Amino acid sequence: MPSFDSVPTELLIAGILALYMAWAIGANDVANAMGTSVGSGALTIRHAIIVAALLEFLGAFLAGGHVTDTVRKGMIDMNLVSQDQLIYGMLAALASAATLLLGATRLGLPVSTTHAIIGAIVGFGSVGIGMSAVNWPEVGLIMVSWLTSPLLAGVIAYGIFQLTRKMILDHSEPLVQVRKLGPFFFFFVFFIIGLVTLFKGLKNLKLDLDLPEALVASALLGLLGAGIGAF
């Protein structure tokens, strides 16, 4: 059985900081994701934690590879950084991002893990190596997504709410409408989640589906969801 003496110190520190970061993510990001479900009474806190733990793991394992690649090597020019600089810089970024998340959680502020870790990496790259070491075009694209994604999400959420209000809430028999339209909503949710996971995520499992294959598989998952919604 290998002893801890054979494990590099940097790897041990990285493992500890990864657990620290995971704890911070659980305290802040899971509250963001599950707050509406708990607030509406759809889930208890205990059930929300169980669901979040399972889905956070599956999301990171199945669909987190692309984001990880961007954070790992898309932010910093690897030709301008030494191995030691990269190791200690990433450790510093991990520690600072986790500390920011915990501080924000203590203050009750819903902040983004992505903002924290990318800001930390840009900080260590520009200060510890040099401004030229940062891949500014990539950073710019990410910042644009930070601006557009909330706006787009707001527009989509508004449209879905208006549709729900018109077809269900304002109906004379809303419960009947829920039973009638529920399968369609389930289909849509299962289809979208399936498409994102199958098309972008399964590369981590060496299952590289093209778009038509992912669409067909996602449609089948959508039908499964519709069947669940029918009950």
Backbone as JSON, one array per atom type, in Angstrom:
{
  "sequence": "MPSFDSVPTELLIAGILALYMAWAIGANDVANAMGTSVGSGALTIRHAIIVAALLEFLGAFLAGGHVTDTVRKGMIDMNLVSQDQLIYGMLAALASAATLLLGATRLGLPVSTTHAIIGAIVGFGSVGIGMSAVNWPEVGLIMVSWLTSPLLAGVIAYGIFQLTRKMILDHSEPLVQVRKLGPFFFFFVFFIIGLVTLFKGLKNLKLDLDLPEALVASALLGLLGAGIGAF",
  "N": [[0.85, -1.2, 0.0], [0.69, 2.17, -0.94], [2.43, 4.84, 0.66], [1.91, 8.08, 2.24], [4.25, 9.39, 2.07], [5.28, 8.97, -0.44], [3.82, 10.52, -2.08], [3.69, 13.49, -3.92], [4.17, 16.67, -2.36], [2.84, 18.88, -3.42], [0.68, 17.69, -4.7], [-0.8, 16.65, -2.58], [-1.5, 19.04, -1.3], [-3.04, 20.15, -3.34], [-5.17, 18.32, -3.39], [-6.31, 18.76, -0.86], [-7.06, 21.46, -1.13], [-8.86, 21.15, -3.21], [-10.95, 19.76, -1.97], [-11.65, 21.74, -0.17], [-12.53, 23.7, -1.96], [-14.69, 22.33, -3.11], [-16.38, 22.14, -0.92], [-16.93, 24.86, -0.52], [-18.24, 25.39, -2.94], [-20.48, 23.76, -2.61], [-21.68, 25.11, -0.48], [-22.37, 27.58, -1.59], [-23.02, 27.57, -4.47], [-24.79, 25.37, -4.75], [-26.84, 26.22, -3.14], [-27.73, 28.34, -4.71], [-28.7, 26.94, -6.95], [-30.65, 25.18, -5.94], [-32.27, 26.71, -4.38], [-34.75, 27.83, -5.23], [-36.34, 25.55, -5.51], [-36.47, 24.58, -2.89], [-37.53, 26.83, -1.63], [-40.06, 27.0, -2.8], [-41.26, 24.83, -1.74], [-41.22, 22.44, -3.05], [-39.15, 20.66, -2.63], [-37.62, 19.33, 0.29], [-35.0, 20.55, 2.48], [-33.24, 18.47, 3.09], [-33.79, 16.58, 1.03], [-33.13, 18.18, -1.16], [-30.38, 18.5, -0.85], [-29.49, 15.88, -1.22], [-30.32, 15.37, -3.89], [-28.89, 17.43, -5.17], [-26.22, 16.73, -4.6], [-25.94, 14.33, -6.05], [-26.54, 15.16, -8.72], [-24.73, 17.26, -9.11], [-22.32, 15.86, -9.07], [-22.68, 14.13, -11.3], [-22.98, 16.02, -13.34], [-20.48, 17.35, -13.3], [-18.82, 15.18, -13.87], [-19.76, 14.13, -16.32], [-20.25, 16.3, -18.07], [-18.42, 18.28, -17.57], [-15.93, 18.48, -18.73], [-15.24, 20.21, -20.9], [-15.37, 22.81, -19.86], [-13.44, 22.51, -17.89], [-11.15, 22.12, -19.45], [-10.92, 24.65, -20.62], [-10.45, 26.28, -18.36], [-8.14, 25.05, -17.46], [-6.15, 25.25, -19.5], [-6.85, 27.2, -21.3], [-6.85, 29.83, -20.47], [-4.33, 30.81, -19.9], [-1.24, 31.36, -21.55], [0.49, 28.61, -22.3], [3.05, 28.41, -23.24], [4.48, 30.4, -22.09], [4.75, 30.01, -19.43], [6.28, 28.43, -16.67], [6.64, 25.08, -15.31], [6.64, 25.06, -12.48], [5.6, 27.62, -11.93], [3.04, 27.32, -12.98], [1.95, 25.27, -11.37], [2.04, 26.35, -8.7], [0.69, 28.72, -9.13], [-1.88, 27.86, -9.94], [-2.64, 26.52, -7.61], [-2.75, 28.68, -5.86], [-4.81, 30.13, -7.09], [-6.95, 28.35, -6.77], [-7.18, 28.26, -3.97], [-7.74, 30.97, -3.36], [-10.12, 31.44, -4.8], [-11.89, 29.63, -3.56], [-11.89, 30.68, -0.97], [-13.04, 33.19, -1.44], [-15.61, 32.36, -2.22], [-16.56, 31.19, 0.16], [-16.49, 33.41, 1.84], [-18.37, 35.05, 0.57], [-20.61, 33.45, 0.88], [-20.9, 33.51, 3.63], [-21.74, 36.12, 3.91], [-24.12, 35.97, 2.67], [-24.27, 36.24, -0.1], [-25.04, 35.44, -3.39], [-22.76, 34.28, -5.41], [-20.67, 33.6, -8.32], [-18.98, 30.61, -9.02], [-17.5, 30.24, -11.34], [-16.84, 32.89, -12.11], [-15.2, 33.51, -9.93], [-13.02, 31.63, -10.04], [-11.94, 32.03, -12.59], [-11.29, 34.75, -12.48], [-9.33, 34.57, -10.49], [-7.36, 33.03, -11.78], [-6.69, 34.69, -13.95], [-5.67, 36.76, -12.46], [-3.35, 35.61, -11.19], [-1.93, 34.97, -13.48], [-1.5, 37.45, -14.83], [-0.21, 39.01, -12.89], [1.74, 37.33, -11.7], [3.14, 36.28, -13.87], [2.93, 37.85, -16.25], [1.27, 40.37, -18.21], [1.06, 39.63, -20.85], [0.9, 36.92, -20.77], [-1.67, 36.14, -20.35], [-4.52, 34.9, -21.97], [-6.16, 37.01, -23.52], [-8.19, 37.38, -25.56], [-9.73, 35.02, -25.2], [-10.54, 35.4, -22.56], [-12.08, 37.68, -22.96], [-14.21, 36.65, -24.52], [-15.38, 34.97, -22.64], [-16.21, 36.84, -20.75], [-18.09, 38.22, -22.24], [-20.0, 36.22, -22.46], [-20.79, 36.14, -19.82], [-22.3, 38.43, -19.68], [-24.28, 38.09, -21.63], [-25.56, 35.63, -21.08], [-27.18, 35.84, -18.64], [-29.09, 37.69, -19.57], [-30.21, 36.35, -21.78], [-31.18, 34.08, -20.47], [-33.08, 35.3, -18.85], [-34.92, 36.27, -20.75], [-35.81, 33.86, -21.9], [-36.89, 32.61, -19.61], [-38.93, 34.41, -19.01], [-40.56, 34.08, -21.27], [-41.31, 31.37, -20.97], [-42.68, 31.5, -18.55], [-44.82, 33.21, -19.21], [-46.09, 31.62, -21.1], [-46.79, 29.45, -19.48], [-48.48, 30.72, -17.66], [-50.56, 31.57, -19.33], [-51.52, 29.16, -20.42], [-51.95, 27.48, -18.27], [-52.09, 28.62, -15.53], [-54.0, 30.7, -15.74], [-56.15, 29.32, -16.63], [-59.44, 27.9, -16.38], [-59.51, 25.44, -15.13], [-56.85, 24.68, -13.76], [-55.4, 22.45, -12.7], [-56.22, 20.31, -14.26], [-55.15, 21.13, -16.69], [-52.44, 21.03, -16.06], [-52.03, 18.26, -15.81], [-52.55, 17.59, -18.42], [-50.7, 19.04, -19.99], [-48.33, 18.6, -18.74], [-46.64, 16.34, -19.57], [-45.5, 17.39, -21.95], [-43.9, 19.5, -21.04], [-42.12, 18.0, -19.47], [-40.95, 16.48, -21.48], [-39.56, 18.48, -22.91], [-37.7, 19.41, -20.97], [-36.2, 17.05, -20.37], [-35.22, 16.52, -22.91], [-33.57, 18.77, -23.52], [-31.65, 18.69, -21.42], [-30.63, 16.14, -21.91], [-29.55, 16.5, -24.51], [-27.51, 18.41, -24.12], [-25.87, 16.95, -22.39], [-25.3, 14.53, -23.81], [-24.21, 15.4, -26.25], [-22.13, 17.16, -25.62], [-20.97, 16.15, -23.34], [-20.35, 13.36, -23.1], [-17.92, 12.83, -24.23], [-15.97, 12.62, -22.35], [-16.3, 10.05, -21.54], [-15.38, 8.7, -23.65], [-17.26, 8.43, -25.64], [-18.17, 9.67, -28.39], [-20.58, 11.37, -29.7], [-22.16, 12.41, -32.71], [-24.04, 15.31, -33.88], [-26.64, 14.55, -35.07], [-26.97, 11.93, -33.97], [-26.95, 12.54, -31.24], [-29.24, 14.11, -31.11], [-31.28, 12.26, -31.71], [-30.98, 10.41, -29.59], [-31.48, 12.15, -27.46], [-34.11, 12.84, -27.98], [-35.34, 10.4, -27.46], [-34.83, 10.23, -24.73], [-36.37, 12.4, -24.01], [-38.93, 11.43, -24.59], [-39.05, 9.45, -22.66], [-39.06, 11.1, -20.4], [-41.51, 12.39, -20.88], [-43.22, 10.24, -20.55], [-42.86, 9.79, -17.82], [-43.87, 12.2, -16.86], [-46.52, 11.89, -17.5], [-47.6, 10.43, -15.51]],
  "CA": [[0.0, 0.0, 0.0], [1.55, 3.34, -1.01], [2.36, 5.75, 1.8], [1.82, 9.49, 1.88], [5.6, 9.89, 1.8], [5.57, 8.85, -1.87], [2.94, 11.45, -2.8], [4.25, 14.85, -3.93], [3.51, 17.62, -1.46], [1.93, 19.73, -4.19], [-0.53, 16.93, -4.98], [-1.56, 16.63, -1.33], [-2.08, 20.37, -1.12], [-4.1, 20.29, -4.34], [-6.31, 17.53, -2.94], [-6.95, 19.47, 0.27], [-7.71, 22.66, -1.66], [-10.01, 20.73, -4.01], [-12.03, 19.51, -1.02], [-12.04, 23.07, 0.32], [-13.3, 24.33, -3.03], [-15.96, 21.6, -3.24], [-17.2, 22.56, 0.22], [-17.38, 26.22, -0.81], [-19.23, 25.3, -4.02], [-21.7, 23.23, -2.03], [-22.31, 26.12, 0.37], [-22.86, 28.73, -2.34], [-23.65, 27.27, -5.76], [-25.93, 24.48, -4.58], [-27.93, 27.06, -2.64], [-28.27, 29.06, -5.86], [-29.42, 26.04, -7.85], [-31.78, 24.51, -5.3], [-33.02, 27.63, -3.53], [-36.14, 27.97, -5.67], [-37.06, 24.31, -5.23], [-36.74, 24.54, -1.45], [-38.41, 27.95, -1.3], [-41.43, 26.73, -3.25], [-41.79, 23.68, -1.03], [-41.17, 21.23, -3.87], [-38.17, 19.77, -2.01], [-37.09, 19.7, 1.6], [-33.56, 20.79, 2.44], [-32.56, 17.16, 3.05], [-33.93, 16.03, -0.32], [-32.39, 19.04, -2.08], [-28.95, 18.19, -0.71], [-29.25, 14.57, -1.86], [-30.43, 15.57, -5.34], [-27.79, 18.28, -5.63], [-24.96, 15.97, -4.55], [-25.93, 13.39, -7.17], [-26.51, 15.83, -10.01], [-23.47, 18.0, -9.22], [-21.29, 14.89, -9.46], [-22.91, 13.69, -12.68], [-22.7, 17.14, -14.24], [-19.04, 17.56, -13.38], [-18.17, 14.02, -14.48], [-20.19, 13.91, -17.7], [-20.26, 17.48, -18.94], [-17.51, 19.32, -17.09], [-14.62, 18.43, -19.36], [-14.96, 21.36, -21.76], [-15.07, 23.94, -18.99], [-12.16, 22.22, -17.25], [-10.08, 22.38, -20.42], [-10.76, 26.1, -20.76], [-9.81, 26.79, -17.15], [-6.81, 24.45, -17.3], [-5.14, 25.67, -20.46], [-7.35, 28.21, -22.22], [-6.72, 31.18, -19.94], [-2.92, 31.19, -19.81], [-0.38, 30.86, -22.62], [1.35, 27.61, -21.7], [4.43, 28.59, -23.71], [5.12, 31.47, -21.32], [4.71, 29.69, -18.01], [7.04, 27.24, -16.29], [5.86, 24.09, -14.58], [6.47, 25.5, -11.1], [4.67, 28.75, -11.93], [1.69, 26.81, -13.23], [1.5, 24.52, -10.19], [1.77, 27.22, -7.56], [-0.33, 29.68, -9.52], [-3.19, 27.21, -9.89], [-2.96, 26.29, -6.2], [-3.16, 29.98, -5.3], [-6.12, 30.46, -7.66], [-7.94, 27.48, -6.14], [-7.37, 28.7, -2.58], [-8.38, 32.29, -3.3], [-11.5, 31.33, -5.26], [-12.67, 28.97, -2.51], [-12.05, 31.63, 0.14], [-14.03, 34.17, -1.86], [-16.94, 31.73, -2.18], [-17.0, 31.05, 1.55], [-16.77, 34.74, 2.36], [-19.65, 35.49, 0.0], [-21.66, 32.65, 1.51], [-21.09, 34.05, 5.0], [-22.47, 37.38, 3.77], [-25.39, 35.71, 2.0], [-24.2, 36.74, -1.47], [-24.95, 34.37, -4.4], [-21.74, 34.61, -6.41], [-20.41, 32.54, -9.3], [-17.7, 29.92, -8.94], [-16.78, 30.51, -12.58], [-16.25, 34.23, -12.0], [-14.15, 33.49, -8.92], [-11.82, 30.89, -10.44], [-11.35, 32.68, -13.76], [-10.65, 35.95, -11.98], [-8.11, 34.19, -9.78], [-6.35, 32.6, -12.75], [-6.24, 35.89, -14.65], [-4.84, 37.5, -11.51], [-2.02, 35.04, -11.04], [-1.23, 35.05, -14.75], [-1.07, 38.81, -15.16], [0.71, 39.52, -11.87], [2.86, 36.43, -11.47], [3.89, 35.97, -15.1], [2.93, 39.03, -17.1], [0.0, 40.6, -18.9], [1.06, 38.93, -22.14], [0.67, 35.49, -20.55], [-3.11, 35.89, -20.29], [-5.2, 34.8, -23.27], [-7.2, 38.03, -23.38], [-9.37, 37.1, -26.4], [-10.56, 34.0, -24.54], [-11.15, 36.06, -21.4], [-13.13, 38.55, -23.48], [-15.37, 35.83, -24.89], [-16.03, 34.51, -21.41], [-16.89, 37.98, -20.14], [-19.29, 38.47, -23.05], [-21.0, 35.22, -22.06], [-21.32, 36.54, -18.51], [-23.3, 39.47, -19.9], [-25.39, 37.64, -22.48], [-26.29, 34.48, -20.55], [-28.31, 36.23, -17.79], [-30.13, 38.33, -20.38], [-30.89, 35.31, -22.55], [-31.95, 33.27, -19.53], [-34.24, 36.09, -18.43], [-35.89, 36.29, -21.84], [-36.4, 32.52, -22.0], [-37.72, 32.4, -18.42], [-40.13, 35.23, -19.17], [-41.41, 33.43, -22.26], [-41.88, 30.14, -20.41], [-43.67, 31.88, -17.54], [-46.02, 33.72, -19.89], [-46.77, 30.46, -21.69], [-47.38, 28.7, -18.38], [-49.61, 31.48, -17.11], [-51.66, 31.59, -20.29], [-52.06, 27.84, -20.7], [-52.25, 26.72, -17.05], [-52.5, 29.39, -14.35], [-55.22, 31.47, -16.01], [-57.21, 28.42, -17.1], [-60.49, 27.67, -15.38], [-59.17, 24.21, -14.43], [-55.39, 24.58, -13.91], [-54.88, 21.11, -12.42], [-56.47, 19.51, -15.46], [-54.17, 21.56, -17.68], [-51.13, 20.5, -15.65], [-51.97, 16.85, -16.2], [-52.59, 17.49, -19.87], [-49.51, 19.63, -20.6], [-47.13, 18.19, -18.02], [-45.72, 15.53, -20.38], [-44.76, 18.22, -22.91], [-42.85, 20.18, -20.29], [-41.14, 16.99, -19.12], [-40.21, 16.15, -22.71], [-38.65, 19.58, -23.21], [-36.61, 19.42, -19.99], [-35.36, 15.87, -20.57], [-34.56, 16.66, -24.21], [-32.5, 19.76, -23.43], [-30.58, 18.16, -20.56], [-30.02, 15.03, -22.63], [-28.75, 16.99, -25.64], [-26.28, 19.01, -23.58], [-25.03, 15.9, -21.82], [-24.85, 13.56, -24.8], [-23.42, 16.01, -27.33], [-20.94, 17.84, -25.11], [-20.42, 15.57, -22.13], [-19.91, 11.97, -23.12], [-16.54, 12.72, -24.72], [-15.17, 12.18, -21.21], [-16.45, 8.59, -21.47], [-14.93, 8.2, -24.96], [-18.44, 8.22, -26.48], [-18.25, 10.94, -29.12], [-21.76, 11.35, -30.57], [-22.35, 13.6, -33.55], [-25.28, 16.01, -33.56], [-27.85, 13.75, -35.34], [-27.08, 10.86, -32.98], [-27.32, 13.15, -29.96], [-30.64, 14.55, -31.2], [-32.14, 11.08, -31.62], [-30.91, 9.9, -28.22], [-32.14, 13.12, -26.59], [-35.55, 12.71, -28.2], [-35.76, 9.21, -26.72], [-34.88, 10.62, -23.32], [-37.53, 13.27, -23.86], [-40.11, 10.57, -24.54], [-39.04, 8.86, -21.32], [-39.53, 12.14, -19.49], [-42.94, 12.59, -21.1], [-43.9, 9.13, -19.9], [-42.86, 10.05, -16.37], [-44.79, 13.31, -16.6], [-47.91, 11.46, -17.67], [-48.06, 9.83, -14.25]],
  "C": [[0.88, 1.24, 0.0], [1.34, 4.24, 0.21], [2.27, 7.18, 1.31], [3.2, 10.07, 1.58], [5.93, 9.87, 0.32], [4.73, 9.8, -2.71], [3.55, 12.84, -2.77], [3.45, 15.8, -3.04], [2.49, 18.48, -2.19], [0.61, 19.02, -4.47], [-1.41, 16.84, -3.73], [-2.25, 17.97, -1.08], [-3.24, 20.59, -2.09], [-5.35, 19.52, -3.93], [-7.06, 18.21, -1.81], [-7.7, 20.7, -0.23], [-8.93, 22.31, -2.52], [-11.21, 20.42, -3.11], [-12.57, 20.83, -0.44], [-12.93, 23.78, -0.69], [-14.67, 23.66, -3.18], [-16.92, 21.98, -2.11], [-17.78, 23.95, -0.03], [-18.45, 26.22, -1.91], [-20.56, 24.77, -3.48], [-22.44, 24.27, -1.21], [-22.96, 27.23, -0.45], [-23.65, 28.33, -3.59], [-24.86, 26.37, -5.63], [-27.13, 25.26, -4.03], [-28.56, 27.86, -3.77], [-29.18, 28.16, -6.68], [-30.7, 25.5, -7.23], [-32.65, 25.44, -4.47], [-34.48, 27.76, -3.93], [-36.96, 26.73, -5.37], [-37.41, 24.19, -3.75], [-37.72, 25.64, -1.06], [-39.85, 27.71, -1.7], [-42.07, 25.56, -2.52], [-41.78, 22.4, -1.82], [-40.22, 20.2, -3.28], [-37.87, 20.26, -0.6], [-35.59, 19.94, 1.47], [-32.8, 19.48, 2.33], [-32.61, 16.57, 1.63], [-33.14, 16.86, -1.33], [-30.9, 18.75, -2.03], [-28.62, 16.87, -1.4], [-29.29, 14.71, -3.38], [-29.26, 16.37, -5.88], [-26.47, 17.53, -5.64], [-24.85, 15.02, -5.73], [-25.74, 14.11, -8.5], [-25.26, 16.68, -10.19], [-22.34, 17.07, -9.66], [-21.45, 14.47, -10.91], [-22.6, 14.8, -13.67], [-21.22, 17.38, -14.41], [-18.36, 16.42, -14.13], [-18.5, 13.9, -15.95], [-19.97, 15.12, -18.59], [-19.29, 18.57, -18.52], [-16.18, 19.39, -17.8], [-14.27, 19.65, -20.18], [-14.62, 22.59, -20.93], [-13.72, 23.74, -18.31], [-11.01, 22.5, -18.19], [-9.84, 23.87, -20.59], [-10.04, 26.69, -19.56], [-8.37, 26.3, -17.06], [-5.79, 25.03, -18.25], [-5.61, 26.75, -21.42], [-7.13, 29.63, -21.77], [-5.29, 31.71, -19.99], [-2.16, 30.59, -20.98], [0.65, 29.91, -22.01], [2.81, 27.72, -22.15], [5.2, 29.62, -22.89], [5.2, 31.18, -19.83], [5.51, 28.42, -17.75], [6.15, 26.29, -15.5], [5.6, 24.54, -13.15], [5.49, 26.67, -11.01], [3.23, 28.28, -12.1], [1.13, 26.1, -11.99], [1.11, 25.47, -9.06], [0.72, 28.29, -7.88], [-1.72, 29.09, -9.46], [-3.6, 26.9, -8.46], [-3.44, 27.58, -5.55], [-4.55, 30.37, -5.81], [-7.22, 29.63, -7.0], [-8.24, 27.94, -4.72], [-8.12, 30.03, -2.51], [-9.83, 32.23, -3.75], [-12.39, 30.69, -4.21], [-12.92, 29.9, -1.34], [-13.07, 32.71, -0.19], [-15.44, 33.6, -1.78], [-17.45, 31.61, -0.75], [-17.31, 32.4, 2.17], [-18.1, 35.27, 1.85], [-20.81, 34.73, 0.62], [-21.96, 33.17, 2.91], [-21.9, 35.34, 4.97], [-23.82, 37.2, 3.08], [-25.43, 36.19, 0.57], [-24.11, 35.57, -2.45], [-23.97, 34.76, -5.51], [-21.48, 33.39, -7.29], [-19.03, 31.93, -9.07], [-16.86, 30.2, -10.18], [-16.11, 31.88, -12.54], [-15.04, 34.2, -11.07], [-12.88, 32.81, -9.44], [-11.16, 31.52, -11.65], [-10.67, 33.98, -13.36], [-9.35, 35.65, -11.27], [-7.0, 33.78, -10.74], [-5.81, 33.79, -13.54], [-5.34, 36.72, -13.74], [-3.45, 36.93, -11.38], [-1.24, 35.1, -12.34], [-0.69, 36.42, -15.05], [-0.07, 39.36, -14.17], [1.95, 38.64, -11.73], [3.71, 36.16, -12.68], [4.02, 37.22, -15.96], [1.62, 39.15, -17.85], [-0.08, 39.82, -20.21], [0.78, 37.45, -21.99], [-0.81, 35.14, -20.54], [-3.7, 35.89, -21.7], [-6.41, 35.74, -23.24], [-8.38, 37.82, -24.32], [-10.31, 36.07, -25.78], [-11.27, 34.59, -23.32], [-12.29, 36.97, -21.85], [-14.38, 37.8, -23.87], [-16.13, 35.36, -23.67], [-16.8, 35.64, -20.76], [-18.15, 38.36, -20.92], [-20.39, 37.48, -22.67], [-21.59, 35.54, -20.7], [-22.42, 37.59, -18.66], [-24.53, 38.94, -20.64], [-26.21, 36.52, -21.84], [-27.39, 34.89, -19.57], [-29.45, 36.88, -18.57], [-30.93, 37.3, -21.16], [-31.74, 34.44, -21.64], [-33.2, 34.0, -19.07], [-35.32, 36.11, -19.49], [-36.6, 34.94, -21.96], [-37.34, 32.26, -20.82], [-39.02, 33.19, -18.52], [-41.1, 34.57, -20.16], [-42.08, 32.18, -21.72], [-42.95, 30.48, -19.37], [-44.96, 32.39, -18.19], [-46.82, 32.58, -20.52], [-47.48, 29.65, -20.61], [-48.6, 29.42, -17.81], [-50.82, 31.43, -18.04], [-52.33, 30.23, -20.41], [-52.49, 27.08, -19.45], [-52.84, 27.61, -15.96], [-53.81, 30.14, -14.56], [-56.37, 30.61, -16.51], [-58.22, 28.18, -15.99], [-60.23, 26.41, -14.56], [-57.66, 23.97, -14.56], [-54.83, 23.19, -13.66], [-55.09, 20.17, -13.6], [-55.45, 19.85, -16.54], [-52.77, 21.05, -17.35], [-50.99, 19.05, -16.08], [-51.91, 16.68, -17.71], [-51.27, 17.95, -20.5], [-48.21, 19.21, -19.93], [-46.16, 17.35, -18.84], [-44.92, 16.34, -21.39], [-43.63, 18.98, -22.23], [-41.75, 19.2, -19.9], [-40.3, 16.62, -20.33], [-39.16, 17.22, -23.0], [-37.46, 19.58, -22.27], [-35.66, 18.25, -20.22], [-34.59, 15.98, -21.88], [-33.38, 17.61, -24.13], [-31.33, 19.24, -22.59], [-29.86, 17.01, -21.26], [-29.12, 15.49, -23.76], [-27.44, 17.59, -25.16], [-25.32, 17.94, -23.08], [-24.46, 14.99, -22.89], [-23.93, 14.17, -25.84], [-22.12, 16.61, -26.82], [-20.26, 17.1, -23.97], [-19.8, 14.2, -22.26], [-18.54, 11.77, -23.74], [-15.62, 12.27, -23.59], [-15.24, 10.66, -21.04], [-16.05, 7.93, -22.78], [-16.1, 7.82, -25.86], [-18.73, 9.54, -27.2], [-19.41, 10.88, -30.11], [-21.78, 12.6, -31.44], [-23.74, 14.17, -33.27], [-26.53, 15.19, -33.89], [-28.05, 12.63, -34.33], [-27.52, 11.41, -31.63], [-28.77, 13.6, -29.96], [-31.6, 13.37, -31.05], [-32.16, 10.54, -30.19], [-31.62, 10.84, -27.25], [-33.65, 13.06, -26.75], [-36.1, 11.49, -27.47], [-35.83, 9.49, -25.23], [-36.07, 11.53, -23.05], [-38.83, 12.47, -23.78], [-40.21, 9.86, -23.19], [-39.55, 9.86, -20.29], [-41.02, 12.39, -19.63], [-43.75, 11.47, -20.46], [-43.96, 9.29, -18.4], [-43.86, 11.15, -16.02], [-46.25, 12.92, -16.72], [-48.49, 10.86, -16.4], [-48.0, 10.83, -13.11]]
}
